Amino acid sequence: MADSTLAHMFWSRVDESGALPAHVVKRWGRWLTLTWAEVGERVASAAQALLALGRQKGEAVALLSGSRAEWVWADFAILSAGCITVPIYSTYTPEQIADLVNERRLGRCRAAAGKEDGP
């Protein structure tokens, strides 16, 4: 297979299908269709932010979120930065999260909370 990683497969799809619909998300009470190019811009921006924060290739990055489009975008951003996604599901107890963070030696974790129907 020519695309050897999930990040490569994602970026190949962005290149091939840029103007086509990729995700439909609810924002401000309305459904919004995002193209592959638009999703690619969001993923690229987040990947650049991770690198600017000092994340290194091969480093584990925690991702704590409910099931939503932003989870997918963040996951591809982490992979695109050459890092490893450590999923922390919103259904985990605080004890489970602490165990995972300590086991993986995740130095910093950031979590964002917000309405599902926000910007």
C-alpha positions as CSV (number, residue, x, y, z in Angstrom):
1,M,0.0,0.0,0.0
2,A,1.4,3.4,-1.0
3,D,0.0,5.2,2.0
4,S,1.9,3.7,4.9
5,T,0.3,5.6,7.8
6,L,-3.1,6.9,8.8
7,A,-1.7,10.4,8.5
8,H,-0.6,9.8,4.9
9,M,-3.9,8.3,4.0
10,F,-5.7,11.3,5.5
11,W,-3.6,13.8,3.5
12,S,-3.9,11.7,0.3
13,R,-7.7,12.0,0.7
14,V,-7.5,15.7,1.4
15,D,-5.4,16.1,-1.8
16,E,-7.7,13.9,-3.9
17,S,-11.1,15.1,-2.6
18,G,-10.5,18.7,-1.5
19,A,-13.7,20.2,-2.7
20,L,-15.9,17.2,-1.7
21,P,-17.9,16.9,1.5
22,A,-15.9,15.4,4.4
23,H,-17.9,16.0,7.6
24,V,-21.3,17.4,8.5
25,V,-21.4,19.0,11.9
26,K,-24.1,20.9,13.8
27,R,-23.1,24.5,14.7
28,W,-25.3,27.2,16.1
29,G,-28.4,25.1,15.5
30,R,-27.6,24.5,11.9
31,W,-25.9,21.6,10.0
32,L,-22.7,22.7,8.3
33,T,-20.9,20.7,5.6
34,L,-17.1,20.9,5.7
35,T,-15.0,19.9,2.7
36,W,-11.9,17.8,2.9
37,A,-9.9,20.9,2.2
38,E,-11.5,22.7,5.2
39,V,-11.0,19.7,7.5
40,G,-7.4,19.6,6.2
41,E,-6.9,23.2,7.2
42,R,-8.1,22.5,10.7
43,V,-5.9,19.5,11.1
44,A,-2.9,21.3,9.7
45,S,-3.4,24.2,12.1
46,A,-3.7,21.9,15.1
47,A,-0.7,19.8,14.1
48,Q,1.4,23.0,13.8
49,A,0.2,24.1,17.2
50,L,1.3,20.8,18.8
51,L,4.8,21.2,17.3
52,A,4.9,24.9,18.4
53,L,4.1,23.7,21.9
54,G,7.2,21.5,21.8
55,R,5.7,18.1,21.1
56,Q,8.2,15.8,19.5
57,K,7.9,13.0,17.0
58,G,7.0,9.8,18.7
59,E,5.8,11.5,21.8
60,A,2.4,10.5,23.3
61,V,-0.3,13.1,23.3
62,A,-3.5,12.6,25.3
63,L,-6.8,13.3,23.7
64,L,-9.8,13.7,26.0
65,S,-13.1,14.4,24.3
66,G,-16.5,13.1,23.8
67,S,-17.5,11.6,20.4
68,R,-17.5,14.5,18.0
69,A,-15.9,15.6,14.7
70,E,-13.2,17.6,16.6
71,W,-12.0,14.3,18.1
72,V,-11.2,13.0,14.6
73,W,-9.5,16.3,13.6
74,A,-7.4,16.3,16.8
75,D,-6.5,12.6,16.2
76,F,-5.3,13.3,12.7
77,A,-3.4,16.4,13.9
78,I,-1.6,14.4,16.5
79,L,-0.7,11.7,13.9
80,S,0.3,14.4,11.4
81,A,2.7,15.9,13.9
82,G,4.3,12.4,14.1
83,C,3.0,11.9,17.7
84,I,1.1,9.0,19.2
85,T,-2.6,9.5,20.2
86,V,-3.5,8.3,23.7
87,P,-7.3,8.3,23.7
88,I,-8.9,9.2,27.0
89,Y,-12.6,8.7,26.8
90,S,-15.0,11.1,28.5
91,T,-16.6,8.1,30.2
92,Y,-13.5,7.3,32.1
93,T,-13.5,7.9,35.8
94,P,-11.0,10.5,37.2
95,E,-9.1,7.5,38.7
96,Q,-8.9,5.8,35.3
97,I,-7.7,9.0,33.7
98,A,-5.0,9.5,36.5
99,D,-3.8,5.9,36.0
100,L,-3.5,6.3,32.3
101,V,-1.7,9.7,32.5
102,N,0.7,8.3,35.1
103,E,1.2,5.0,33.2
104,R,2.0,6.8,30.0
105,R,3.9,9.5,31.7
106,L,2.0,12.2,30.0
107,G,3.5,15.4,31.2
108,R,0.8,17.8,30.3
109,C,-2.8,17.3,29.5
110,R,-5.3,19.8,28.1
111,A,-9.0,19.3,28.1
112,A,-11.5,21.5,26.5
113,A,-15.1,21.5,27.5
114,G,-17.9,23.1,25.5
115,K,-21.3,22.7,24.1
116,E,-21.6,20.2,21.3
117,D,-23.5,22.8,19.3
118,G,-20.8,25.5,19.5
119,P,-18.3,27.0,17.1
